[in-house]
């Protein structure tokens, strides 16, 4: 039929059973409350368990449909940042952020503050 298909993987929304079995995969809002199941992209980007399940289902789909010539693109997500879903204050995201900061600034809080502009010379004492 000459179809050109963009195949969407089921990774933008976790299934209910996964969220119920592993609530730690859910992202948290700024108050530290886990997001509830039912919307898109309520998972924590940093959660290793979520990434393992996402890779598993995507791998199975690629194995099954990867040779189909009508599939011209694979879509693993869309609308990044949809409804504030990019904000994640979950324990795993916070650990990941702190690990990244430590590596980036070599554990030097002074260097981090200088680069982020958090140093005010008029407040320094000698």
N, C-alpha and C positions, 0 to 999 in steps of 0.2 A: 504493500500500500504506500510505500515511500514515507512512512512516518519518521519524524525526528523527535526522539523522546528525551526529556530531562527526567531522570529517575530520582525521586526524592526518597532518601532514607528516613526511617522513623526515629531519628535522633534528636529532633528539635523538641520533642515532648516525650518524657519518660512514661512508660506504661504504669498504670495504677499499681499493679502487683509489685513492680520494682520499687516504687516510692514507698509502698507499705512495708515491704520486706527490709529495705535499706533506707530509712529516713535520713541518714547522714548524707545521702546524695543530693538532698534539696539545698538550694542556696538559702541564705538568711538575709533579712532586711537590715537596715541600719541600726535597729534596736536589738538585733541579735535573735530575732524570731524567725524560725524556719518558714519558708514559703509553703503554701499548701498546694497539694496536687490539684490539677484541673486546668492549668493554663499552659501556654507554651513557654519553653525555656526556663523552667523553674529549677533546673539542676544547677549544681555548682560546677563551674568550668574546671576547678582545681581538683575535684574529687576523683581519685584514681579508680575507684570502683565503677563510677559512672562511665569513665573513659574506656574501661575494660569491656563493659557491656555494649557500649556504642561501637567499639571496634569489632566486637564479636558479631553483632547483627549486620554491620556493614560488610564485614568479610564474607559472611554467608550469602548476602545478596550479590556481592561481586562474583563469588564462586558460581552462583546459580545463573545470573543474568549478564555477567561481564562480557560474554562473547556475542551478545545480541547486537547486531549491526545497527538496529534502529535507535539504540541508546547512544546519544551523542554527548551527554553530560550527566554528571552525578551531583545532586544537591544534598549536602549534609545538613544545611541549616539555611534560614533566611531571616530577614528582619533582625539582624544583630542589634541589640540594644532595645528591643521591643518592650515597651512598658516598664522600663527600668530594670530589665532582667540582667543587664551587664553588671549591676551592683551586687556584690556578694560579700557578706560579712560573716560567712560561716567559719568555724574553726579551721577547716582545711584551707580555705582561701586566705585567711589571715596568716597561717603558718607559711603558706607558699609565698605570700607577699613579703613577710619578714625574711625568709630565706633568700629571696631575690635581692632585697635591699642589702643584706649582709654581704652577699657575693659581689654585687655591683659596687658597693662603697667599701669593700674590704673590711667590714666591721667597724669602720671609722665614722662615728656619729657626727664628728666635727665636719668631715668632708661632705657628708650628706646634707647637713645644715647649710653649708656654704653653697653647694650646688642648687639647693632648693630656695636659696635666698632668705634663709631663716636666721641670718646673722646681722645684728644691728650694732654697728660700731659704737653708736652713741650710748648703748646700754652696757658696754663692756667696762669692766673695772681693771685697773692696773695695779 
